[in-house]
Amino acid sequence: MNKTSIEWTDYTSNLIRYRDPEGRSVHGCIKVSAGCANCYASAWSARGLTGERDGAFTAKRQATLTPYFDDAEAQRILRTRVTGKRVFVGDMTDVFGEWVPDALLDRMFAVFALRPDLTFQLLTKRPERMRAYLASEDPDRYTCIDEAASDISGESGVGVVTRWPLPNVWLGVSVEDQAAADERIPHLLATPA
């Protein structure tokens, strides 16, 4: 977790990261709309501020990256003594990108469930995927999250999903104009949160 000056949150965190073909940990995403034109994560990557050579958030580049769950970052969140704060998760990617496997989302939500004293904030430009993941009626979803929580915490049988949706997770969509609002907000409203 990193302290931030973003006025609507206290910390940022990136639990979903990527490995490039050389094995380096990098940030990635695919620009999906006009609202991505001034993406600061892409700009930082393009300038090499995150240690990357090619910061263009394109489908071609994303296809070369392998997503992974950042266990070290998860442990930082679990071990911090900070309580009652807001954590913006995924400021350097869109965690609901179609390239992010459900298993990684399960691990991310396991961290959220293990820290009910923190409020986790997620923003996406892909509300269809967010809705599909959170509205899944697959009973195995909760089992997968519980198993991930046991794995992450090192304790067996943690059983963290006692209520769904998790009350400490705030969901939102980014909209750059009325057309994007008309397209994305109905998905947000239909997402269990």
Buried (B, 14 or more C-beta within 10 A) or exposed (E): BEEBEEEEBBBBBBBBBBBBEEEEBBBBBBBBBEBBEEBEBBEBBBEEEBEBEBBEBBEEBBEEBEBBBBEEBBBBBBEBEBEEBBBBBBBBBBBBBEBBEBEBBBBBBBBBBBBBEBBBBBBBBBBBBBBBBBEBEEEEBBEBBBBBBBBBBEEEEBBBBEEBBBEBBBBBBBBBEEEBBEBBBEBBEEBEB
